[in-house]
Structures are given as structure tokens and as C-alpha cells.
Amino acid sequence: MLEKLKEIPKKTVGTKETLKAVEKQMASVVFIAQDAEEHVVAELKDLCNKMNVEIIPVPTMKELGNACGIQVGAATAAILK
């Protein structure tokens, strides 16, 4: 699913945007980089668990950023409904 992320037009990249999408029940799946700092992603993880949104771990922020089509690392991203 990670390899398809670049082509998907309806997505969020970054923790703030992803958090908003989960709060509004617009996220179908959330990707979280395993090397992201815990204090950055902790609230998002808790919210995903509470809202029953699937979390897919990604090994590195660089890998997630590349999958999103950006030149920098990304801590989180989501595919929107």
C-alpha cells in the first residue's frame, strides 16, 4: 500500500494535517514512521486507536516522505476516504 501512496490524490502528509483528518473521520488508513519522535506521533497513535483507524508502520521518515512524493522525511501520512 505504501508504494501506491504517491499516486493517491486524496491524502495528508504531516502530523498536523493527519491528526485533523482522523479527528474528522476522513482518514481510512494512517502511516507512521517508526523513527519519528514519540512525542510527535503519540497523540495521533492514541486517536487512531480510539477511532479504530488502521496504523501502518513505515521503517523511516525518509521512506514515508519518498512514498508521498516529497523531498523531505514525513513522520505521518494518511489516505483519505
N, CA, C and O atoms as a CHARMM CRD file, in Angstrom:
* protein
*
  324
    1    1 MET  N      0.82200  -1.19000   0.00000 PROA 1      0.00000
    2    1 MET  CA     0.00000   0.00000   0.00000 PROA 1      0.00000
    3    1 MET  C      0.87300   1.26300   0.00000 PROA 1      0.00000
    4    1 MET  O      0.49000   2.28500  -0.57000 PROA 1      0.00000
    5    2 LEU  N      2.02500   1.18700   0.63100 PROA 2      0.00000
    6    2 LEU  CA     2.93700   2.33700   0.69400 PROA 2      0.00000
    7    2 LEU  C      3.36700   2.79300  -0.69800 PROA 2      0.00000
    8    2 LEU  O      3.47100   3.99300  -0.95200 PROA 2      0.00000
    9    3 GLU  N      3.61800   1.84200  -1.60100 PROA 3      0.00000
   10    3 GLU  CA     4.06000   2.19700  -2.94800 PROA 3      0.00000
   11    3 GLU  C      2.96400   2.91400  -3.75400 PROA 3      0.00000
   12    3 GLU  O      3.26800   3.61800  -4.71700 PROA 3      0.00000
   13    4 LYS  N      1.70300   2.73900  -3.36600 PROA 4      0.00000
   14    4 LYS  CA     0.59500   3.39600  -4.05400 PROA 4      0.00000
   15    4 LYS  C      0.36000   4.82600  -3.55000 PROA 4      0.00000
   16    4 LYS  O     -0.36200   5.59800  -4.18100 PROA 4      0.00000
   17    5 LEU  N      0.96800   5.17200  -2.42100 PROA 5      0.00000
   18    5 LEU  CA     0.70100   6.45200  -1.76400 PROA 5      0.00000
   19    5 LEU  C      0.98300   7.65800  -2.65000 PROA 5      0.00000
   20    5 LEU  O      0.25700   8.65100  -2.59200 PROA 5      0.00000
   21    6 LYS  N      2.03400   7.58400  -3.47300 PROA 6      0.00000
   22    6 LYS  CA     2.40300   8.71300  -4.32300 PROA 6      0.00000
   23    6 LYS  C      1.30600   9.05600  -5.33300 PROA 6      0.00000
   24    6 LYS  O      1.07900  10.22900  -5.62800 PROA 6      0.00000
   25    7 GLU  N      0.62900   8.03800  -5.86300 PROA 7      0.00000
   26    7 GLU  CA    -0.38800   8.26000  -6.89200 PROA 7      0.00000
   27    7 GLU  C     -1.75600   8.64200  -6.33100 PROA 7      0.00000
   28    7 GLU  O     -2.61000   9.14400  -7.06200 PROA 7      0.00000
   29    8 ILE  N     -1.96300   8.40700  -5.04200 PROA 8      0.00000
   30    8 ILE  CA    -3.27900   8.67300  -4.45500 PROA 8      0.00000
   31    8 ILE  C     -3.45700  10.18000  -4.26100 PROA 8      0.00000
   32    8 ILE  O     -2.67800  10.81100  -3.54600 PROA 8      0.00000
   33    9 PRO  N     -4.48200  10.75700  -4.89800 PROA 9      0.00000
   34    9 PRO  CA    -4.65800  12.21600  -4.80100 PROA 9      0.00000
   35    9 PRO  C     -5.19400  12.68000  -3.44900 PROA 9      0.00000
   36    9 PRO  O     -4.87700  13.78000  -2.99800 PROA 9      0.00000
   37   10 LYS  N     -6.00300  11.84600  -2.80600 PROA 10     0.00000
   38   10 LYS  CA    -6.61200  12.24100  -1.53800 PROA 10     0.00000
   39   10 LYS  C     -5.80900  11.68700  -0.37400 PROA 10     0.00000
   40   10 LYS  O     -6.02700  10.56200   0.07700 PROA 10     0.00000
   41   11 LYS  N     -4.85900  12.51500   0.10800 PROA 11     0.00000
   42   11 LYS  CA    -4.01900  12.09100   1.22500 PROA 11     0.00000
   43   11 LYS  C     -3.59900  13.31100   2.02800 PROA 11     0.00000
   44   11 LYS  O     -3.73100  14.45100   1.58100 PROA 11     0.00000
   45   12 THR  N     -3.09200  13.04400   3.22300 PROA 12     0.00000
   46   12 THR  CA    -2.47300  14.08900   4.03000 PROA 12     0.00000
   47   12 THR  C     -1.02000  13.69400   4.23300 PROA 12     0.00000
   48   12 THR  O     -0.67700  12.51200   4.23100 PROA 12     0.00000
   49   13 VAL  N     -0.17600  14.69300   4.40700 PROA 13     0.00000
   50   13 VAL  CA     1.22300  14.45100   4.73100 PROA 13     0.00000
   51   13 VAL  C      1.56900  15.36700   5.89900 PROA 13     0.00000
   52   13 VAL  O      1.35200  16.57700   5.83500 PROA 13     0.00000
   53   14 GLY  N      2.10500  14.78700   6.95700 PROA 14     0.00000
   54   14 GLY  CA     2.45600  15.56800   8.13800 PROA 14     0.00000
   55   14 GLY  C      1.48900  15.29200   9.27800 PROA 14     0.00000
   56   14 GLY  O      0.32600  14.94900   9.06300 PROA 14     0.00000
   57   15 THR  N      1.98900  15.44800  10.47400 PROA 15     0.00000
   58   15 THR  CA     1.22600  15.06400  11.65700 PROA 15     0.00000
   59   15 THR  C      0.01100  15.95300  11.89600 PROA 15     0.00000
   60   15 THR  O     -1.05900  15.44500  12.23300 PROA 15     0.00000
   61   16 LYS  N      0.14900  17.27000  11.72900 PROA 16     0.00000
   62   16 LYS  CA    -0.99300  18.16200  11.99000 PROA 16     0.00000
   63   16 LYS  C     -2.15600  17.87300  11.05300 PROA 16     0.00000
   64   16 LYS  O     -3.29900  17.75000  11.49200 PROA 16     0.00000
   65   17 GLU  N     -1.86200  17.76600   9.75900 PROA 17     0.00000
   66   17 GLU  CA    -2.92000  17.50100   8.78000 PROA 17     0.00000
   67   17 GLU  C     -3.52900  16.10800   8.97700 PROA 17     0.00000
   68   17 GLU  O     -4.73800  15.93000   8.83400 PROA 17     0.00000
   69   18 THR  N     -2.69900  15.14100   9.30200 PROA 18     0.00000
   70   18 THR  CA    -3.18400  13.77700   9.50600 PROA 18     0.00000
   71   18 THR  C     -4.06600  13.70200  10.74800 PROA 18     0.00000
   72   18 THR  O     -5.09900  13.03400  10.74800 PROA 18     0.00000
   73   19 LEU  N     -3.64800  14.39100  11.79800 PROA 19     0.00000
   74   19 LEU  CA    -4.43900  14.43300  13.03200 PROA 19     0.00000
   75   19 LEU  C     -5.82000  15.03700  12.76500 PROA 19     0.00000
   76   19 LEU  O     -6.82700  14.51800  13.24800 PROA 19     0.00000
   77   20 LYS  N     -5.87200  16.12300  12.00400 PROA 20     0.00000
   78   20 LYS  CA    -7.15600  16.75200  11.65800 PROA 20     0.00000
   79   20 LYS  C     -8.04300  15.78200  10.87800 PROA 20     0.00000
   80   20 LYS  O     -9.24700  15.69700  11.12200 PROA 20     0.00000
   81   21 ALA  N     -7.43900  15.05300   9.93700 PROA 21     0.00000
   82   21 ALA  CA    -8.20700  14.10900   9.12400 PROA 21     0.00000
   83   21 ALA  C     -8.79900  12.99100   9.97800 PROA 21     0.00000
   84   21 ALA  O     -9.94500  12.59300   9.76700 PROA 21     0.00000
   85   22 VAL  N     -8.03300  12.48400  10.93400 PROA 22     0.00000
   86   22 VAL  CA    -8.53300  11.41700  11.80300 PROA 22     0.00000
   87   22 VAL  C     -9.64600  11.96200  12.70100 PROA 22     0.00000
   88   22 VAL  O    -10.66100  11.29700  12.90800 PROA 22     0.00000
   89   23 GLU  N     -9.45400  13.17300  13.23300 PROA 23     0.00000
   90   23 GLU  CA   -10.48000  13.78400  14.08200 PROA 23     0.00000
   91   23 GLU  C    -11.79900  13.94900  13.33800 PROA 23     0.00000
   92   23 GLU  O    -12.86900  13.77000  13.91900 PROA 23     0.00000
   93   24 LYS  N    -11.72400  14.28900  12.05400 PROA 24     0.00000
   94   24 LYS  CA   -12.92300  14.49900  11.23100 PROA 24     0.00000
   95   24 LYS  C    -13.43400  13.20100  10.60000 PROA 24     0.00000
   96   24 LYS  O    -14.35900  13.22300   9.78800 PROA 24     0.00000
   97   25 GLN  N    -12.82900  12.07200  10.97600 PROA 25     0.00000
   98   25 GLN  CA   -13.19200  10.74700  10.46700 PROA 25     0.00000
   99   25 GLN  C    -13.06300  10.66600   8.94900 PROA 25     0.00000
  100   25 GLN  O    -13.87300  10.02600   8.27700 PROA 25     0.00000
  101   26 MET  N    -12.03700  11.32300   8.42200 PROA 26     0.00000
  102   26 MET  CA   -11.79800  11.32000   6.97600 PROA 26     0.00000
  103   26 MET  C    -10.66400  10.37300   6.57400 PROA 26     0.00000
  104   26 MET  O    -10.49600  10.09900   5.38600 PROA 26     0.00000
  105   27 ALA  N     -9.89200   9.87200   7.52300 PROA 27     0.00000
  106   27 ALA  CA    -8.74800   9.01300   7.21300 PROA 27     0.00000
  107   27 ALA  C     -9.16800   7.54700   7.20100 PROA 27     0.00000
  108   27 ALA  O     -9.82800   7.07000   8.12300 PROA 27     0.00000
  109   28 SER  N     -8.77600   6.84300   6.14300 PROA 28     0.00000
  110   28 SER  CA    -9.08500   5.41400   6.09900 PROA 28     0.00000
  111   28 SER  C     -7.92400   4.58500   6.63300 PROA 28     0.00000
  112   28 SER  O     -8.13300   3.51700   7.20700 PROA 28     0.00000
  113   29 VAL  N     -6.69800   5.07800   6.44500 PROA 29     0.00000
  114   29 VAL  CA    -5.51600   4.39900   6.96300 PROA 29     0.00000
  115   29 VAL  C     -4.43800   5.45200   7.22800 PROA 29     0.00000
  116   29 VAL  O     -4.32400   6.44000   6.50300 PROA 29     0.00000
  117   30 VAL  N     -3.64900   5.22300   8.28100 PROA 30     0.00000
  118   30 VAL  CA    -2.59600   6.16500   8.66700 PROA 30     0.00000
  119   30 VAL  C     -1.24600   5.45100   8.63300 PROA 30     0.00000
  120   30 VAL  O     -1.10900   4.32000   9.10000 PROA 30     0.00000
  121   31 PHE  N     -0.25800   6.13700   8.07000 PROA 31     0.00000
  122   31 PHE  CA     1.12000   5.63200   8.03900 PROA 31     0.00000
  123   31 PHE  C      1.93000   6.42500   9.06000 PROA 31     0.00000
  124   31 PHE  O      1.85500   7.65300   9.09500 PROA 31     0.00000
  125   32 ILE  N      2.70600   5.72300   9.89400 PROA 32     0.00000
  126   32 ILE  CA     3.54900   6.39600  10.88800 PROA 32     0.00000
  127   32 ILE  C      4.97000   5.85900  10.75700 PROA 32     0.00000
  128   32 ILE  O      5.19700   4.65000  10.79500 PROA 32     0.00000
  129   33 ALA  N      5.92700   6.78100  10.60200 PROA 33     0.00000
  130   33 ALA  CA     7.33000   6.38600  10.51100 PROA 33     0.00000
  131   33 ALA  C      7.81000   5.92500  11.88500 PROA 33     0.00000
  132   33 ALA  O      7.56900   6.58400  12.89600 PROA 33     0.00000
  133   34 GLN  N      8.48800   4.78900  11.90100 PROA 34     0.00000
  134   34 GLN  CA     8.94400   4.22300  13.16400 PROA 34     0.00000
  135   34 GLN  C     10.10300   5.00900  13.78200 PROA 34     0.00000
  136   34 GLN  O     10.36200   4.88400  14.97900 PROA 34     0.00000
  137   35 ASP  N     10.80200   5.81700  12.97800 PROA 35     0.00000
  138   35 ASP  CA    11.89000   6.61400  13.53100 PROA 35     0.00000
  139   35 ASP  C     11.45500   8.04100  13.88600 PROA 35     0.00000
  140   35 ASP  O     12.28900   8.87400  14.24000 PROA 35     0.00000
  141   36 ALA  N     10.16100   8.31700  13.79100 PROA 36     0.00000
  142   36 ALA  CA     9.63800   9.62700  14.20200 PROA 36     0.00000
  143   36 ALA  C      9.68600   9.71200  15.72700 PROA 36     0.00000
  144   36 ALA  O      9.52700   8.70800  16.42100 PROA 36     0.00000
  145   37 GLU  N      9.90800  10.92400  16.23700 PROA 37     0.00000
  146   37 GLU  CA     9.96700  11.08800  17.68900 PROA 37     0.00000
  147   37 GLU  C      8.58900  10.80700  18.28600 PROA 37     0.00000
  148   37 GLU  O      7.56400  11.24200  17.76000 PROA 37     0.00000
  149   38 GLU  N      8.59300  10.07800  19.38500 PROA 38     0.00000
  150   38 GLU  CA     7.34900   9.61600  20.00200 PROA 38     0.00000
  151   38 GLU  C      6.44300  10.78600  20.40600 PROA 38     0.00000
  152   38 GLU  O      5.22300  10.70100  20.26500 PROA 38     0.00000
  153   39 HSD  N      7.03300  11.86800  20.90500 PROA 39     0.00000
  154   39 HSD  CA     6.19000  12.99100  21.33600 PROA 39     0.00000
  155   39 HSD  C      5.47200  13.64900  20.15000 PROA 39     0.00000
  156   39 HSD  O      4.47000  14.33900  20.34100 PROA 39     0.00000
  157   40 VAL  N      5.97500  13.44100  18.94000 PROA 40     0.00000
  158   40 VAL  CA     5.34900  13.99900  17.74300 PROA 40     0.00000
  159   40 VAL  C      4.13400  13.15500  17.32200 PROA 40     0.00000
  160   40 VAL  O      3.12800  13.69900  16.86700 PROA 40     0.00000
  161   41 VAL  N      4.22900  11.85000  17.47300 PROA 41     0.00000
  162   41 VAL  CA     3.18600  10.94800  16.95100 PROA 41     0.00000
  163   41 VAL  C      2.29400  10.31400  18.01800 PROA 41     0.00000
  164   41 VAL  O      1.32600   9.63300  17.67700 PROA 41     0.00000
  165   42 ALA  N      2.59500  10.52100  19.29400 PROA 42     0.00000
  166   42 ALA  CA     1.85100   9.85500  20.37200 PROA 42     0.00000
  167   42 ALA  C      0.36000  10.17800  20.34700 PROA 42     0.00000
  168   42 ALA  O     -0.47100   9.27800  20.46900 PROA 42     0.00000
  169   43 GLU  N      0.01700  11.45400  20.18900 PROA 43     0.00000
  170   43 GLU  CA    -1.39400  11.85700  20.17000 PROA 43     0.00000
  171   43 GLU  C     -2.13300  11.22800  18.99300 PROA 43     0.00000
  172   43 GLU  O     -3.27600  10.79200  19.12400 PROA 43     0.00000
  173   44 LEU  N     -1.46600  11.18900  17.84200 PROA 44     0.00000
  174   44 LEU  CA    -2.06300  10.59200  16.65100 PROA 44     0.00000
  175   44 LEU  C     -2.28900   9.09700  16.84500 PROA 44     0.00000
  176   44 LEU  O     -3.34500   8.58200  16.47700 PROA 44     0.00000
  177   45 LYS  N     -1.31800   8.39300  17.41500 PROA 45     0.00000
  178   45 LYS  CA    -1.46700   6.95600  17.67100 PROA 45     0.00000
  179   45 LYS  C     -2.67000   6.69500  18.58100 PROA 45     0.00000
  180   45 LYS  O     -3.48300   5.80900  18.31700 PROA 45     0.00000
  181   46 ASP  N     -2.76700   7.48800  19.66200 PROA 46     0.00000
  182   46 ASP  CA    -3.87900   7.31700  20.60300 PROA 46     0.00000
  183   46 ASP  C     -5.22200   7.54800  19.91700 PROA 46     0.00000
  184   46 ASP  O     -6.16900   6.78400  20.10600 PROA 46     0.00000
  185   47 LEU  N     -5.29200   8.61100  19.11900 PROA 47     0.00000
  186   47 LEU  CA    -6.54100   8.93700  18.42900 PROA 47     0.00000
  187   47 LEU  C     -6.92500   7.85300  17.41700 PROA 47     0.00000
  188   47 LEU  O     -8.09400   7.48500  17.30700 PROA 47     0.00000
  189   48 CYS  N     -5.93100   7.34500  16.68000 PROA 48     0.00000
  190   48 CYS  CA    -6.19900   6.26600  15.71400 PROA 48     0.00000
  191   48 CYS  C     -6.75200   5.03100  16.42200 PROA 48     0.00000
  192   48 CYS  O     -7.69800   4.40500  15.94300 PROA 48     0.00000
  193   49 ASN  N     -6.16300   4.68700  17.55500 PROA 49     0.00000
  194   49 ASN  CA    -6.64000   3.53000  18.31300 PROA 49     0.00000
  195   49 ASN  C     -8.06700   3.75700  18.81000 PROA 49     0.00000
  196   49 ASN  O     -8.89600   2.84700  18.77800 PROA 49     0.00000
  197   50 LYS  N     -8.34600   4.97800  19.26900 PROA 50     0.00000
  198   50 LYS  CA    -9.67100   5.31000  19.77800 PROA 50     0.00000
  199   50 LYS  C    -10.72500   5.30100  18.65700 PROA 50     0.00000
  200   50 LYS  O    -11.86300   4.88300  18.86900 PROA 50     0.00000
  201   51 MET  N    -10.33000   5.76600  17.47100 PROA 51     0.00000
  202   51 MET  CA   -11.26700   5.88700  16.35000 PROA 51     0.00000
  203   51 MET  C    -11.24300   4.65000  15.43800 PROA 51     0.00000
  204   51 MET  O    -11.91800   4.62900  14.40900 PROA 51     0.00000
  205   52 ASN  N    -10.47200   3.62700  15.81100 PROA 52     0.00000
  206   52 ASN  CA   -10.34900   2.39700  15.01900 PROA 52     0.00000
  207   52 ASN  C     -9.85600   2.64200  13.59700 PROA 52     0.00000
  208   52 ASN  O    -10.38800   2.08400  12.63700 PROA 52     0.00000
  209   53 VAL  N     -8.82600   3.49100  13.47600 PROA 53     0.00000
  210   53 VAL  CA    -8.19000   3.73700  12.18200 PROA 53     0.00000
  211   53 VAL  C     -6.92100   2.89500  12.12300 PROA 53     0.00000
  212   53 VAL  O     -6.09800   2.93200  13.03700 PROA 53     0.00000
  213   54 GLU  N     -6.77200   2.13900  11.04700 PROA 54     0.00000
  214   54 GLU  CA    -5.60900   1.26900  10.89600 PROA 54     0.00000
  215   54 GLU  C     -4.32200   2.08100  10.80700 PROA 54     0.00000
  216   54 GLU  O     -4.25300   3.08000  10.09100 PROA 54     0.00000
  217   55 ILE  N     -3.30100   1.63600  11.54400 PROA 55     0.00000
  218   55 ILE  CA    -1.97300   2.26500  11.50600 PROA 55     0.00000
  219   55 ILE  C     -1.02100   1.30100  10.80200 PROA 55     0.00000
  220   55 ILE  O     -0.91900   0.13000  11.16700 PROA 55     0.00000
  221   56 ILE  N     -0.32700   1.81700   9.78400 PROA 56     0.00000
  222   56 ILE  CA     0.67700   1.01800   9.08900 PROA 56     0.00000
  223   56 ILE  C      2.04100   1.61700   9.41600 PROA 56     0.00000
  224   56 ILE  O      2.30900   2.76900   9.07300 PROA 56     0.00000
  225   57 PRO  N      2.91100   0.84300  10.07800 PROA 57     0.00000
  226   57 PRO  CA     4.24000   1.36600  10.38200 PROA 57     0.00000
  227   57 PRO  C      5.12900   1.37900   9.14000 PROA 57     0.00000
  228   57 PRO  O      5.08400   0.46700   8.31500 PROA 57     0.00000
  229   58 VAL  N      5.93100   2.42700   9.02700 PROA 58     0.00000
  230   58 VAL  CA     6.89700   2.57200   7.93400 PROA 58     0.00000
  231   58 VAL  C      8.26400   2.70600   8.59700 PROA 58     0.00000
  232   58 VAL  O      8.39600   3.46300   9.55900 PROA 58     0.00000
  233   59 PRO  N      9.28500   1.99700   8.11600 PROA 59     0.00000
  234   59 PRO  CA    10.57900   1.99700   8.80500 PROA 59     0.00000
  235   59 PRO  C     11.19400   3.38200   9.05000 PROA 59     0.00000
  236   59 PRO  O     11.67700   3.65300  10.15000 PROA 59     0.00000
  237   60 THR  N     11.18200   4.26100   8.03600 PROA 60     0.00000
  238   60 THR  CA    11.85700   5.55300   8.22400 PROA 60     0.00000
  239   60 THR  C     11.01200   6.71000   7.69700 PROA 60     0.00000
  240   60 THR  O     10.14900   6.53400   6.83800 PROA 60     0.00000
  241   61 MET  N     11.28600   7.89800   8.23800 PROA 61     0.00000
  242   61 MET  CA    10.61800   9.11400   7.77800 PROA 61     0.00000
  243   61 MET  C     10.98800   9.40400   6.32500 PROA 61     0.00000
  244   61 MET  O     10.15400   9.86700   5.54600 PROA 61     0.00000
  245   62 LYS  N     12.23400   9.13100   5.96800 PROA 62     0.00000
  246   62 LYS  CA    12.68300   9.34900   4.58700 PROA 62     0.00000
  247   62 LYS  C     11.88300   8.48800   3.61500 PROA 62     0.00000
  248   62 LYS  O     11.45200   8.95600   2.56200 PROA 62     0.00000
  249   63 GLU  N     11.69200   7.23000   3.98300 PROA 63     0.00000
  250   63 GLU  CA    10.92200   6.29800   3.14900 PROA 63     0.00000
  251   63 GLU  C      9.47200   6.76800   2.99300 PROA 63     0.00000
  252   63 GLU  O      8.90800   6.69400   1.90200 PROA 63     0.00000
  253   64 LEU  N      8.87600   7.24900   4.08100 PROA 64     0.00000
  254   64 LEU  CA     7.49800   7.73400   4.02200 PROA 64     0.00000
  255   64 LEU  C      7.41100   9.01400   3.18500 PROA 64     0.00000
  256   64 LEU  O      6.47300   9.18500   2.40600 PROA 64     0.00000
  257   65 GLY  N      8.37900   9.90000   3.34500 PROA 65     0.00000
  258   65 GLY  CA     8.41700  11.11900   2.53200 PROA 65     0.00000
  259   65 GLY  C      8.52100  10.80100   1.05000 PROA 65     0.00000
  260   65 GLY  O      7.81500  11.39400   0.23300 PROA 65     0.00000
  261   66 ASN  N      9.39600   9.87100   0.70000 PROA 66     0.00000
  262   66 ASN  CA     9.53800   9.44700  -0.70100 PROA 66     0.00000
  263   66 ASN  C      8.23900   8.85700  -1.23700 PROA 66     0.00000
  264   66 ASN  O      7.84600   9.13000  -2.37200 PROA 66     0.00000
  265   67 ALA  N      7.57900   8.05100  -0.41900 PROA 67     0.00000
  266   67 ALA  CA     6.31600   7.42800  -0.83800 PROA 67     0.00000
  267   67 ALA  C      5.22800   8.47900  -1.06700 PROA 67     0.00000
  268   67 ALA  O      4.30900   8.26900  -1.85900 PROA 67     0.00000
  269   68 CYS  N      5.34000   9.61300  -0.36400 PROA 68     0.00000
  270   68 CYS  CA     4.35800  10.69900  -0.52000 PROA 68     0.00000
  271   68 CYS  C      4.72800  11.63900  -1.66100 PROA 68     0.00000
  272   68 CYS  O      3.95700  12.53300  -2.01100 PROA 68     0.00000
  273   69 GLY  N      5.91000  11.43600  -2.23900 PROA 69     0.00000
  274   69 GLY  CA     6.33200  12.27700  -3.35200 PROA 69     0.00000
  275   69 GLY  C      6.94200  13.59900  -2.92500 PROA 69     0.00000
  276   69 GLY  O      6.93600  14.56500  -3.68900 PROA 69     0.00000
  277   70 ILE  N      7.47500  13.64900  -1.69300 PROA 70     0.00000
  278   70 ILE  CA     8.13700  14.87200  -1.23300 PROA 70     0.00000
  279   70 ILE  C      9.62300  14.60300  -1.01700 PROA 70     0.00000
  280   70 ILE  O     10.04100  13.45700  -0.85600 PROA 70     0.00000
  281   71 GLN  N     10.40900  15.67100  -1.01600 PROA 71     0.00000
  282   71 GLN  CA    11.86600  15.54200  -0.94600 PROA 71     0.00000
  283   71 GLN  C     12.40400  15.43400   0.47700 PROA 71     0.00000
  284   71 GLN  O     13.60100  15.21900   0.66300 PROA 71     0.00000
  285   72 VAL  N     11.54900  15.57800   1.47800 PROA 72     0.00000
  286   72 VAL  CA    11.97500  15.51400   2.87000 PROA 72     0.00000
  287   72 VAL  C     11.24500  14.37300   3.57800 PROA 72     0.00000
  288   72 VAL  O     10.29300  13.80900   3.03800 PROA 72     0.00000
  289   73 GLY  N     11.68300  14.04400   4.75600 PROA 73     0.00000
  290   73 GLY  CA    11.04600  12.98700   5.51700 PROA 73     0.00000
  291   73 GLY  C      9.67500  13.41900   6.01900 PROA 73     0.00000
  292   73 GLY  O      9.40100  14.61000   6.16500 PROA 73     0.00000
  293   74 ALA  N      8.82600  12.44900   6.27700 PROA 74     0.00000
  294   74 ALA  CA     7.49500  12.71900   6.84800 PROA 74     0.00000
  295   74 ALA  C      7.26900  11.76800   8.01100 PROA 74     0.00000
  296   74 ALA  O      7.50300  10.56600   7.89100 PROA 74     0.00000
  297   75 ALA  N      6.81600  12.30400   9.13300 PROA 75     0.00000
  298   75 ALA  CA     6.55800  11.46400  10.30000 PROA 75     0.00000
  299   75 ALA  C      5.28200  10.65700  10.10900 PROA 75     0.00000
  300   75 ALA  O      5.20300   9.49600  10.50800 PROA 75     0.00000
  301   76 THR  N      4.27500  11.29400   9.48700 PROA 76     0.00000
  302   76 THR  CA     2.98300  10.62100   9.30500 PROA 76     0.00000
  303   76 THR  C      2.34400  11.01700   7.97400 PROA 76     0.00000
  304   76 THR  O      2.67900  12.04000   7.37800 PROA 76     0.00000
  305   77 ALA  N      1.43600  10.19300   7.54200 PROA 77     0.00000
  306   77 ALA  CA     0.62600  10.47300   6.34300 PROA 77     0.00000
  307   77 ALA  C     -0.64700   9.63700   6.48000 PROA 77     0.00000
  308   77 ALA  O     -0.71000   8.69700   7.27100 PROA 77     0.00000
  309   78 ALA  N     -1.65700  10.00400   5.68800 PROA 78     0.00000
  310   78 ALA  CA    -2.91000   9.24200   5.71700 PROA 78     0.00000
  311   78 ALA  C     -3.52300   9.21800   4.32700 PROA 78     0.00000
  312   78 ALA  O     -3.35200  10.14200   3.53300 PROA 78     0.00000
  313   79 ILE  N     -4.23900   8.13900   4.05700 PROA 79     0.00000
  314   79 ILE  CA    -5.06300   8.05600   2.85100 PROA 79     0.00000
  315   79 ILE  C     -6.46800   8.44000   3.29000 PROA 79     0.00000
  316   79 ILE  O     -6.99500   7.90500   4.26600 PROA 79     0.00000
  317   80 LEU  N     -7.06700   9.37000   2.56200 PROA 80     0.00000
  318   80 LEU  CA    -8.39800   9.84800   2.92500 PROA 80     0.00000
  319   80 LEU  C     -9.48800   9.02600   2.25000 PROA 80     0.00000
  320   80 LEU  O     -9.28500   8.44000   1.18700 PROA 80     0.00000
  321   81 LYS  N    -10.62300   9.00100   2.88200 PROA 81     0.00000
  322   81 LYS  CA   -11.78600   8.26600   2.35500 PROA 81     0.00000
  323   81 LYS  C    -12.33500   8.94800   1.11900 PROA 81     0.00000
  324   81 LYS  O    -13.31200   8.47600   0.53700 PROA 81     0.00000
